[in-house]
Amino acid sequence: MWKRISSVLAVSALALGATTSAQAADKVRIGWTAWSDAEFTTKLAARVLEERMGQEVELVQTDIAPQYQGIASGDIDVMLMSWLPGTHSDYMDKVGGDIVDLGMLYDHAKLGWIVPEYIPEDKLNSITDLKNDAVREKLDGEITGIDPGAGLTRLSKKAIDEYNLDYDLQISSGAGMTAALKRAVNNDDWIVVTGWSPHWKFGAHDLRYIDDPKGVLGSWERIHAQAREGFYQENIDAATMISRMWIPIDDLQAAKMKVSDLRDEHEAAGEPAAGDDAET
């Protein structure tokens, strides 16, 4: 899979030409959450650090709130999934003064509520359309969400309040959301999911965002890397590599779709996905 995403690595060559492992350091502890974009970006960086720079890496999987807390306390060295300026603003308000921004990894990311294209636009094109009784009945009064601690979940709860919607937000996970979406699409059922891009689901299904006229769910976002204080000084090679990462969002979207396809091939053959090595 490494060769198949070489187009992603080509971006700035991930600064490998400018960094070496001359400054040996303790292992790099990278926090990540089980979201497809976080997993892909994190494991990509980890592989570069290990295979190209000879650094030991420990991946620390946890929810997003403990990641920010871990960076602020020094228990985690770096995280690669800081959605700014809106989605993770609550976390940044609490710990922003105690962590170090290593720079932007990619931009033009987006949050919103998503529906399959087969749902007629004249029936459901905006969050305001969800107030229609016939639409609510089609959806069983449910919106399929993700992790309880996600910024998207917080904003989705706010949207339900702001639009005065009589809907339940079904708390799940990123994987649970995509599984529910797949089941609905296979049966042409109506569904609204909380989602984001880049995400492989847009390559797997014909989907669209519905309008958010009040802007509750935010606008375009930028994804940054955040590090604990002192990380740059203690491991300048790793910090420099991460600070120079830049992944065009179209390349990231395409690479993640390839990963999803490869996982489907493994599952169809009854094979494990090599401990998620397919992700990198």
C-alpha positions as CSV (number, residue, x, y, z in Angstrom):
1,M,0.0,0.0,0.0
2,W,3.0,2.3,0.6
3,K,3.7,2.6,-3.1
4,R,0.0,3.2,-3.9
5,I,0.0,6.4,-1.8
6,S,3.4,7.7,-3.1
7,S,1.5,10.7,-4.5
8,V,0.7,11.7,-0.9
9,L,4.3,11.3,0.2
10,A,5.5,13.3,-2.7
11,V,4.1,16.4,-1.1
12,S,7.2,18.2,0.1
13,A,8.7,14.7,0.1
14,L,7.5,14.9,3.7
15,A,10.6,17.0,4.3
16,L,12.7,13.8,4.4
17,G,15.5,15.5,2.4
18,A,15.9,18.1,5.1
19,T,15.8,15.8,8.1
20,T,17.9,12.9,9.4
21,S,17.8,10.8,12.5
22,A,21.1,12.2,13.7
23,Q,19.4,13.4,16.9
24,A,18.4,10.2,18.5
25,A,15.4,10.7,20.9
26,D,13.0,8.7,22.9
27,K,10.1,7.1,21.1
28,V,7.5,9.5,19.6
29,R,4.1,9.1,21.2
30,I,1.4,10.0,18.6
31,G,-2.2,10.3,19.8
32,W,-4.9,9.3,17.4
33,T,-8.7,8.7,17.3
34,A,-10.3,5.9,15.2
35,W,-11.6,8.2,12.5
36,S,-10.5,7.3,9.0
37,D,-8.6,10.6,8.3
38,A,-6.9,10.5,11.7
39,E,-5.9,6.9,11.3
40,F,-4.5,7.4,7.8
41,T,-2.6,10.6,8.5
42,T,-1.2,9.2,11.8
43,K,0.0,5.9,10.4
44,L,1.5,7.6,7.4
45,A,3.6,9.9,9.6
46,A,4.5,6.9,11.9
47,R,5.7,4.9,8.9
48,V,7.9,7.7,7.7
49,L,9.3,8.2,11.2
50,E,10.1,4.5,11.6
51,E,11.2,3.5,8.1
52,R,12.8,6.6,6.8
53,M,14.1,8.2,10.0
54,G,14.8,5.3,12.3
55,Q,12.6,6.6,15.1
56,E,10.6,4.5,17.4
57,V,6.9,5.3,17.4
58,E,4.1,4.5,19.9
59,L,0.6,5.1,18.7
60,V,-1.8,6.0,21.5
61,Q,-5.4,5.5,20.5
62,T,-7.9,7.5,22.6
63,D,-10.8,9.9,22.2
64,I,-10.2,13.4,21.1
65,A,-10.6,15.1,24.4
66,P,-8.0,12.9,26.2
67,Q,-5.7,13.6,23.3
68,Y,-5.7,17.3,23.9
69,Q,-5.3,16.7,27.6
70,G,-2.5,14.3,27.0
71,I,-0.6,16.8,24.8
72,A,-1.1,19.5,27.4
73,S,0.1,17.3,30.3
74,G,3.1,15.9,28.2
75,D,1.8,12.3,28.2
76,I,1.5,12.4,24.4
77,D,4.0,14.1,22.2
78,V,2.0,15.0,19.2
79,M,-1.5,14.6,17.5
80,L,-2.3,15.1,13.9
81,M,-6.0,15.8,14.0
82,S,-6.7,19.3,15.4
83,W,-9.7,20.7,13.5
84,L,-9.5,24.5,13.5
85,P,-10.8,27.1,13.9
86,G,-14.3,25.9,14.9
87,T,-14.7,22.2,15.5
88,H,-12.1,21.8,18.3
89,S,-12.4,25.4,19.6
90,D,-13.7,24.2,23.0
91,Y,-10.5,22.1,23.5
92,M,-8.2,24.8,22.3
93,D,-9.9,27.3,24.7
94,K,-8.9,25.0,27.6
95,V,-5.4,23.9,26.6
96,G,-4.3,26.0,23.7
97,G,-1.9,27.9,25.9
98,D,-0.1,24.7,27.0
99,I,0.5,23.1,23.6
100,V,2.4,24.0,20.4
101,D,1.0,24.2,16.9
102,L,3.3,22.5,14.5
103,G,1.4,23.7,11.4
104,M,-1.3,22.8,9.0
105,L,-1.5,19.3,7.5
106,Y,-4.3,20.0,5.0
107,D,-7.1,22.4,4.5
108,H,-10.6,22.6,3.0
109,A,-12.0,20.0,5.4
110,K,-15.7,20.2,6.1
111,L,-18.2,19.0,8.7
112,G,-21.9,18.6,8.1
113,W,-25.0,16.4,7.8
114,I,-24.9,14.1,4.9
115,V,-27.6,12.2,2.9
116,P,-27.5,9.7,0.0
117,E,-28.1,11.3,-3.4
118,Y,-31.2,9.1,-4.1
119,I,-33.1,11.2,-1.5
120,P,-34.9,13.8,-3.6
121,E,-33.5,17.3,-3.2
122,D,-36.9,18.8,-3.3
123,K,-37.8,16.7,-0.2
124,L,-34.5,17.1,1.8
125,N,-31.9,19.7,0.8
126,S,-31.6,21.7,4.1
127,I,-31.6,21.1,7.8
128,T,-34.8,23.1,7.9
129,D,-36.5,20.4,5.7
130,L,-36.1,18.0,8.7
131,K,-38.9,19.7,10.4
132,N,-41.4,18.4,7.8
133,D,-43.4,15.6,9.3
134,A,-43.2,13.4,6.3
135,V,-39.4,13.7,6.2
136,R,-39.2,13.0,10.0
137,E,-41.3,9.8,9.5
138,K,-39.0,8.6,6.7
139,L,-36.0,9.1,9.0
140,D,-37.7,7.6,12.1
141,G,-36.8,10.8,13.9
142,E,-33.1,9.8,14.0
143,I,-29.8,11.3,12.9
144,T,-26.8,8.9,13.0
145,G,-23.8,10.3,14.8
146,I,-20.3,9.4,15.8
147,D,-18.3,9.5,19.0
148,P,-19.8,11.2,22.1
149,G,-16.6,13.4,22.6
150,A,-16.3,14.5,18.9
151,G,-16.5,18.2,18.1
152,L,-19.0,17.2,15.3
153,T,-21.2,15.6,18.0
154,R,-21.2,18.7,20.1
155,L,-22.1,20.8,17.0
156,S,-24.8,18.4,15.9
157,K,-26.4,18.6,19.3
158,K,-26.3,22.4,19.0
159,A,-27.8,22.2,15.6
160,I,-30.7,20.1,16.9
161,D,-31.4,22.8,19.5
162,E,-30.8,25.8,17.2
163,Y,-33.2,24.4,14.5
164,N,-35.7,23.1,17.2
165,L,-35.7,19.6,15.7
166,D,-37.6,16.7,17.2
167,Y,-34.8,14.2,16.4
168,D,-32.6,11.9,18.4
169,L,-28.9,12.0,17.7
170,Q,-27.7,8.4,17.8
171,I,-24.3,8.3,19.3
172,S,-22.1,5.7,17.8
173,S,-18.6,5.9,16.3
174,G,-17.0,6.7,12.9
175,A,-17.1,3.0,12.0
176,G,-20.7,2.6,13.3
177,M,-21.8,5.6,11.3
178,T,-20.4,4.3,8.0
179,A,-21.8,0.8,8.7
180,A,-25.3,2.3,9.2
181,L,-24.9,4.4,6.1
182,K,-23.9,1.3,4.0
183,R,-26.9,-0.6,5.3
184,A,-29.3,2.3,4.4
185,V,-27.8,2.7,0.9
186,N,-28.0,-1.0,0.2
187,N,-31.8,-0.8,0.9
188,D,-32.4,2.7,-0.5
189,D,-33.5,3.7,2.9
190,W,-33.5,7.3,4.0
191,I,-30.7,8.3,6.4
192,V,-29.0,11.4,7.7
193,V,-25.5,11.0,9.1
194,T,-23.1,13.4,10.8
195,G,-20.0,13.4,8.6
196,W,-17.0,15.1,7.3
197,S,-14.7,15.3,4.4
198,P,-12.1,14.1,3.5
199,H,-13.7,10.6,4.0
200,W,-13.7,7.5,1.9
201,K,-17.5,7.2,2.1
202,F,-17.8,9.9,-0.6
203,G,-16.0,7.5,-3.0
204,A,-18.0,4.5,-1.9
205,H,-21.5,6.1,-2.2
206,D,-23.2,9.0,-4.0
207,L,-23.7,11.5,-1.2
208,R,-24.3,15.2,-0.6
209,Y,-24.2,17.6,2.3
210,I,-27.5,19.2,3.2
211,D,-27.6,23.0,3.7
212,D,-27.0,24.5,7.1
213,P,-28.5,28.0,6.7
214,K,-27.6,29.1,10.2
215,G,-24.0,27.9,9.9
216,V,-24.2,26.0,13.2
217,L,-22.0,23.2,11.9
218,G,-19.3,25.6,10.8
219,S,-17.5,26.3,7.6
220,W,-14.3,25.1,6.0
221,E,-11.8,23.8,8.5
222,R,-8.0,23.3,8.6
223,I,-6.4,20.3,10.2
224,H,-3.3,21.0,12.3
225,A,-0.6,19.0,14.1
226,Q,-0.3,19.9,17.8
227,A,2.6,19.0,20.1
228,R,3.5,19.1,23.7
229,E,5.7,21.9,25.0
230,G,9.4,21.0,24.6
231,F,8.8,18.3,21.9
232,Y,10.4,20.4,19.1
233,Q,13.5,21.1,21.2
234,E,13.9,17.4,22.3
235,N,13.2,15.8,18.9
236,I,13.8,18.4,16.3
237,D,13.9,15.8,13.5
238,A,10.5,14.4,14.2
239,A,9.0,17.8,14.9
240,T,10.5,19.2,11.7
241,M,9.2,16.4,9.5
242,I,5.7,16.7,11.0
243,S,5.7,20.5,10.6
244,R,6.5,20.1,6.9
245,M,3.8,17.6,6.1
246,W,1.4,18.9,3.6
247,I,-1.2,16.6,2.0
248,P,-3.5,17.9,-0.8
249,I,-7.0,17.0,0.2
250,D,-7.8,15.3,-3.1
251,D,-4.7,13.1,-2.7
252,L,-5.8,12.2,0.8
253,Q,-9.3,11.4,-0.3
254,A,-8.1,9.2,-3.2
255,A,-5.6,7.3,-1.0
256,K,-8.2,6.7,1.7
257,M,-10.6,5.3,-0.9
258,K,-7.8,2.9,-2.0
259,V,-7.4,1.8,1.6
260,S,-11.1,1.2,1.9
261,D,-11.1,-0.9,-1.3
262,L,-8.2,-2.9,-0.1
263,R,-9.9,-3.7,3.2
264,D,-13.0,-4.8,1.3
265,E,-10.9,-7.1,-0.8
266,H,-9.4,-8.7,2.4
267,E,-12.9,-9.1,4.0
268,A,-14.3,-10.6,0.8
269,A,-11.5,-13.2,0.8
270,G,-12.0,-13.9,4.5
271,E,-8.5,-12.5,5.3
272,P,-7.5,-10.1,8.1
273,A,-6.4,-6.6,7.0
274,A,-2.9,-7.2,8.4
275,G,-3.6,-5.4,11.6
276,D,-4.6,-2.3,9.6
277,D,-1.2,-2.2,7.9
278,A,-3.3,-1.5,4.8
279,E,-3.9,1.9,6.2
280,T,-0.3,2.9,5.5
